[in-house]
């Protein structure tokens, strides 16, 4: 006899794995703790193996539970994609997207155009904030989706949807890289790119000074284009009038930047899943060649 897995039980199972406890998961899925426990008892009965092992107050997955988690995520995602595909023409309502302004003008036009064409009855609300703020807003349920960077600092792993090289950039009309003390325009102190840039210059023993600090990429780019400072930007952040600075100018190679997609785990949404599909497809269509051409 074939045993079928229950989608709702799998969603609860995923939430327990992500939050680390039945209590926290019950708050996320809006069920009582006893209901969550009963769901997991039924799920263990379906798979015929224990999927949780008690570790103090936390709930640790067994080896079988770890294997099931991978399948559960794929099953739930595929289920949502199927429902979104069948219902796309009828979907209406509002979906909230957060994106750092570093990427808003580069990524959003194509994503918004594609999404609006396939979902004309959906209102898209866009919030531009630094990644750290967007992560907080996702955790509190203020956003449905968020495109974020600096993924290695997050307390939960996002879906990695793009990788870009970080670059040292200056103005093509100026030669600030020749100055004894390098003037820098960087993000605020919590910015990983800022910390990485400072650490690398310090390791080289190269003197620098922070001339401009802003969480707004437009302001940072303006300082670079005006010939006032050197900064660190991803490939997609390059603008006409900028030059890339490398080892020949005395700047070390920076690590790549991972761009991730975070979803609101407090409330599943067909609209959010439909938008997420457009985001992934849109970023896949932005090639390094097209960015270099700009």
N, C-alpha and C positions, 0 to 999 in steps of 0.2 A: 504494500500500500504506500503510495506516494504521500509524503508529508509536506504540506505547504507552509511557508513562513509567513507570519502576519506582519504587514508593513508597519502598523502602529507599534507593535512590540519591538520591531527592529529600530524604529525611531527612538523609542525610550532607551533601548540598549545602547545606541550610539551616544545619547545624551549622558548616560551614566558613565560611559568610558571617557567622555570629554570632561565632565565635571569632577569625576573621581569619587562620587558618593551618591547613594540613593536619595538622600535628603535634598541635596542641591538639584539633582535631576528632577525630583518631583515638583520643585518650584518652576523649573524651566518648562516642563511639559504640562503644567497646570493639572496635576493629578495628586491625590493623597499618596503618602509614602507607602501605605498598605496596598494601594492599587498598583503602584510601581513594582512593589515586591511580588505581587501576584502575577503581573505581566511577565516578570523575569522567571518566575517559577514555571509558568506555562511555556515560555520560550525554551527553557532547559529541558522540559519534557518533550518538546517538539524535536530538538536536536539530539536528545538522548545522551547528553554529556554535560558536566558542570562547566559553566562559563565564567563564574566568579569565584574568587578565593578571598576570604576576609583577611585584611591586613590592618589590624587596629580598627580605626573608625573608617578607613578608606576601603574602597571596593576595588580589588586588583583583578585583572582578567587572567584566566588560566590560558594555557597554550591554545586550547580549543577556542576560548573566547577571543583571543587575538586573531585567529584565523577567521572566525565568524565576523569579527568587526570589519575586516576588509570587504567581505562579501556584502555585509549589511549596508555599508556606505554606498556600494555600487548599486545594490538593489533599490535602495531608497532614492538615489539620484536618478536612476533609469525610470523609476515609477513617476517621479515628478516631471521628468523630461517628456515622457509619453503623455501625461495629462496636459502639460503645457502645450504640446504640439497639437493635440486634438481640440483644445479649448482656445487656442491663440486668437482666433477670429472673434471670439465672444468675450474675451477678457476685458474688464474695465476696472477702474479704481485708481489708486495712487501707489507708486513705488518710490522709495527714498534711496538715493545713491550718494555715497560720499567718495570724493576723489581729491588727492592733493593737487594744488593748483599747478605744480610742476607738470602734471600730465593732462590737466583739464583741456587746454587749448589744442593739444596734440591728439588726444584720443577721443574726446567727447563728440566732436562734430560727426564723425562717421558712425559712432555707436548710437547717438541720438537719432540720426537720420534713419538708420536701419530699423531701430526699435519702433520709432513712430510710424514707419511705413507698414509694419506688420501688426502693430497694436495701436491703432488710431484713437481708441477710446480710453487710453491709459494716460494719466498725468504723471510725468516724471519730475520729481523734485531732486535737485542737485545741490549738495553741500560741499564747498571747497574748504578744507582744513588740513593742517599737517597730519601725517599718518598717526602719530601718537594720540591726537584728539579723536580721529576717526575710529581708532580701536576702542577707545572708551565709549564712544557713542554707539558702536555696534554692541558692546557688552551690556549697555543699559537699554537696548532696544529702540534707540532713537533713529536708527538707520536699518534698512533692509539688506543693503549690500555696501561694501566699501572696497575700493582699490587702494592698496596700501604698499608701502615700501619698508625697508629696514626690517624685513620679516624675521630675522634671527633674534630679535629682542622680544618677540611676542610670547605671551604665556600659552597660546594655542596656535598650532600650525595652520597657516592659511593654504588655500589651493594656489600653488605657484603657476602663474599664467604667462609670465614673460621674464626674461633675463636680459639685462643691458649692462654694458661696460660703463663704469664711472670714469669721467675724464676731467683733467685740469684744463680750464679754458681761460683765455684772455682776449683782449681786443686785437683785431688784425692791424689796427692803425697805431698801436702803442706797443712798447717793449718793456712792460713792467717786470717781466721775468728776469731782466738784467739788473734790477735794483738789488742793492745789498740786503735790504729788508723787504720781504715780499708783502705787499698789502693784500689782504684777503676780504672777500665778501662771502659770508657763509650763513647757514641757517642758525636757528637759536641753539642754545647750549645742549638741549636734549637730542639734537639731530645727529644721527649716526654718521652721516657724510661729513659733517663738521668735525666730529671726533676723530674719524679716520684720517682726514686731511691733516689735522694738527699733529696727530701721532706720527704720521709719516715724515712730516717736515722736522719734527723734533728728533726723530731717529736719524735723520740725515745731518742734523746739526745746522739746518738752514734757518736763519733768522726770519721771523715774520711778525706781522701785527694785524689784529682784527680791525679792519677799517669800517666795515658795515655788517650788521647782524639783522636778518629779517627772515621770518617764516614764509614770506611771499616771494615766489620765484621770479616774478616780474621785476620786483625791486632789486633782487640780486643780479638778474640779467642786465638791468639798466646800469648798475655800477660797473659791470664788466664791459659793456658796450661803450660806455663813456670813457673807458681807459683809466678808471679809478682803482680797480682791484682785479684780482684773479680769483676764480671760484672753482667749485667742483660741481659738475652737472652730469646727468646721464646722457647717453647718445641722443635720445629723443628731445633733450633740452637744448641742443645746439641751435643757434640762430645765425642768420646772415650777419657777417661782421665779426664773428667769433673765430678764434683759432685754437686748435688743440695743442696743448703743451705736453711734451714727452720727456724722455730721458735726455735727449740732446739739449733740452733747455734746463735740465737739472731737476725734473719732477719725476718721482717714482710712479710705477704702474699701480693704479688703484684697483681694488677688488670689484668684481661685478656686482650689480644691484639686482636683487630679486624683487619682482613685483607680484603681489599676491592678492587674492580675492577672499574677503571674509563675508560670511553670511550671518544674518541674525538667527541665532539658534533658539531664541525664545519663541519664535513664531514662523512656521514654514509658510511660504507664499509662492503660488504659481507665477505671479507677476515677477517676483524676484528671480525665480529660476529662469523665466523667459529672458529677462534682462541679462542675467549672468551668461546665458548662451551667446547673446549678441556681443557681450564684452569680450569673451574668450575668442570668438570668431573675429571680432574687430582688431584685437591686438595681434592675432595670428597674421592678419592681412597687412600689418605695418611692417615692412621689411627694412633691414638695415640699409639696403640700397636706396630705398625711397627717402629714408632719413638723411642719408649722406648727400643726396641730391639737393636737399633743402639747405 
